[in-house]
Amino acid sequence: MTAAPRSTSTAPPAAAPGILVLAGTPIGDVSDAPPRLAAELAGADVIAAEDTRRLRRLTQALGVTPKARIVSYFEGNESARTPELVEELAGGARVLLVTDAGMPSVSDPGYRLVAAAVERDVRVTAVPGPSAVLTALALSGLPVDRFCFEGFLPRKAGERLSRLREAASERRTLVYFEAPHRLDDTLAAMAEVFGADRRAAVCRELTKTYEEVRRGPLGELAEWAAEGVRGEITVVVTGAPERGPEELDAAELVRRVRVREEAGERRKEAIAAVAAEAGLPKREVFDAVVAAKNAGGAAAL
């Protein structure tokens, strides 16, 4: 009896996973682009760009002719396009992700794609490049040993106040991005929540021809911005000062309660939160609020 022939598979071996490259792009001056960026643009299989027209201008400025398939990848199609790009990566493609300026996924499209690639065990790496966050910090003249990046604040006034209120006691230097047409409202809100005397810096058009860094107290910066400001904006605000309970006078306690109430908290909750934040008994904050109400009527609170 003859043994049955052994079956042989003709299926091709599975392709090795590709690689996702997050490429930092210049925030203003194209000559800041690292040499590796040009090499990655030339060698990628797929380039996912926040704005394909800006990508074209960048490649022309760098003297690069991409061989890659170029697709758009922006806030409006990020969720829908991510699975397609992940399949490209799983099939062995080298996918390069670029945004309009700075590092992808930092207040720009990219987080969803990185998370999905990691989930599929695809390697993710980066081409480091200029950063508006670090550049603004370095130029601000404010403490930079400890800082936190807060991105863009909410557009709605109430939500913006609430977010700022959360950061009011943060000791680290704060960094925000903001649109020029909202800068005056944002600085005014910061002056109200953090205090008009809190030091800050508004960095405008970093690395570009009309670069400007305006430094001063938040109250003064809010008055300056009311006249209108143009360009890409990064705001750096010094952290909350080290201050003991005895330094918080009654007027400051009342102001903090009022800010919290305007952000939607009930007065009882606002008083409790301010007391905890200041390290004081709730009764002391309550008494300050009552005294202010009796002295100034409804306008005091």
N, C-alpha and C positions, 0 to 999 in steps of 0.2 A: 504494500500500500504506500503510495507516494504522499509525502507531506505536502500540505497546501502551501502555495507560494506566500512568502512573507509580504505583507502590504507595505508599500512605501509611500510616504507623504510627499506631495509636490508643492504643498503650501509654502509660500515664502516666509522667512523668519520675521517675527514682529519687529517693526522699526523701533530703533532706540528713541527715547523721548528727546525732544528738541530743547531749546533754551529760551527763556524769556529775559530780554535785556531792557531794563528801565534806563533810558538815556536822559540825563540832565542836559537841558539846552540853555543857551545864554539868556539872561534876564533883560538884556538891553544891547550891549555891545557884542556883535557877533564874533569879534576877535577873541573873546573870552572862551570860545568853544575849545574843549580839550582835543588834541589830535586823535584820540581814540574815537571820538564821536564821528568824525569823517569816515574812519575805517568801518565802524559798525553800520553806518548808513549805506556804505558801498557793499557790505557783505551780507546784509540781512536777506532772508527769504520773504518775509512779510514785514511791512512797516505800518503800525497802527498809529495814526496821527490825530491829535485833537482838531487840527485845522490843516487840511491838505494843501491849501494855498500858502500858508505860512511855512509848511514843510518844504514846498517847492522853492520858496525864497531862500530858506536856510541852505538847502543843498546847492543852489546856484552860488550863494555867497562862499560856500566852502569848496566849490569846484568839484562836487561829487555828482555822479550819475548813478542813482540806485538801480539795481537790477530787480529789486523786490516788487512784489505786488503791494500796492499802497491802498489802505482802507482807512476810512474815517472812524474815529473812536472818541466820542465826546459824551457829555452828560446825557444827551437825548437818546443815544443808541447804545450806551455802555452795557446795560443789562442784556439787551438782545444780541449784541455782537460778541460778548464774552465767550459763550459756548463755542461759537465758530472758531475763535482764536485758540481756545483750549484744544480743540480737535487738531488744529494745525500743529500745535506744540506736541501733542501726543503722537502725531505722525512724523515727528523728527524735524520740524521747521525751526529756524532761528527767527524769533519774532522780536522786533524792536518796537518799543513803545515810547513815543515822544509826545510832549504837550507843548503848548505855546511858549512857555518859559519856565525854567526851573525843573524840579524833579517830579516826574509822574507820581500820582497817588497822594502827594502832599497838597491838599486843597485843589487837586486836579484829578481827572479820571485816572484810574489805574488800580485802586484798591481791590475792586471786584475781580479783576483779571489776576492779580497776584494771589489772592486767596484761592481762586479756582485752580490756578497752576500748582500751588502748594498742595492742594487737596489731591491732585493727580500725580504727585511726586515728580513734578517737572522742576528742573533747576531754574532758579531766578537769580539774576545778578544785576549789576548796575554800572553805568558809566557816570561817575560823579561829575557834577558841574556846578556852576554858580548857583547860589542860594539867596533869595531875597531875605529870608529869615536871618541867616547868619550875617549877611552884609549889613542889614539894618541894625542888628545888634551891635556889630563892631563900630558902626559910625555914630550910634546914638549918644555915646558918652555916658550911658547908664550902666549899672552893674551887670556883668555878663557871666559871672561865675555860676549862677543858677538861673535858669529861665524856663518858661513854658510857652508853647505855641498854641494859640487859641483859634487860629484860622479866621474865617469870616463870621461876624456876628449875625444873628437873625435880622431880617429886614423889618419885621414888625416891631414897633416901639416897645410894646409891653414885653415881648419875648427878649428883646435886646437888653432891656433893663434887668430882667430876671437873670440872664446869663452874666451880665456884669456884676450883679449882686453876689452871684456865686463866687466870683473872683475877688471880691472887695477886700478880703483879709489875706489874700495870697501874698506870701513874702517874696516869691521869685519874680523876676522881671517878666512882664507879659508882652507877647508879640501878637499883633493882629494884622490881617489883611483887610482892606476896605475899598469900596468903589468910591471914586472921587465925588459923585453926586450925593453920597450918603455921609461923607466925612464930617461935615459940620454937625449933623444930628448925632453922629456917633461920639464925637469929641464932647459935645454938650452933655450927652448922657454919661460919659465917663467922668466929666467934671462933677456932675451931680452925685454919682455913686461913689467914686473914689476920693472926691474932694477937689476943689478947683486948684489947690496948691500942689497937687501930686505932679511930679516932674515926668515929662514925656518927650518923645521925639517923633515927628512926622517925616518919613523918608519918602521922597517922591521921585519917580523916574530914575531909579538906581542904575548906575553905569551908563545912562544915556546922556545926550547932549545937555539937557536942561535939568540934570540931577540937582536936587535940593534937599537939605536936611534942616528942618525947622525945629528948634529945641525950646522948651519952656514949660511953664505950668499949664495944666490942662485947660484952665479957664482962659488963659491968653491964647492958646492954640485954637480953642473953639471960636473965639472972636475973629481970629485970622482966617479960619476956614469958612466963616460965614460969607466972606467976600467971593468965594468960589475957588476951587482948586481943580487942576487937571492932572491926568497921568495915572500911572500905577502907584498905589499907596501901600506903605507898610507903616504901622503905628507901633511904637515901642513905649511901654509905660513901666516906670519903676514900681517895684513891689511895695506892699504895705509896710510902713515903718514899724520897727520894734517899739511897741508902746505899752505901758502898763495900764491897768484899770484907772489909776489916779489921773492919767493924762486925758482920759475921755471925759470932757465936761458934759454938762447936761444938754447943751445945744447940739453937740455931736451925737449923743445918744438919740435925741429926738429926730435928728436928720436921718440916721440910719433906720429908725422905725418907719419914718415917712417913705423912704426909698423902697422898703420892703412892701409896705401897703400899696404903693403905686404899682408894684410889680404883681399884685394880686393876692398877697397874704392877708389873712385876717389880723387885726391889731394884736390879739392875744398871742398868736403865733409869732408875729413880728417882734413883739417885746421879748418873748422867750428866746428867740434866735439871737437878738442883739445882746441880751444878757449873757448867753452862753459864749458868744463871740468875744465879748469884752471881759469875761471872767468876773461878772458882777451878779449880785442877787437880782432876781426878776423884779422884786419890789422896788429896787433903786431905779431901774429903768422905767417902771410903771409910774413912779412918783414924778420923774422928769417929764414924762408925756403929759400927765395930768396938770402939772404946773405950767407947762407950755400952753396947753389948751386954755387954762383959766386966764393966763396972761394975755394971750393973743387971739383967743376965740378960734373959730373954725379955720382961719387962715394959717394958724400955727401948725396944723397937722392935716 
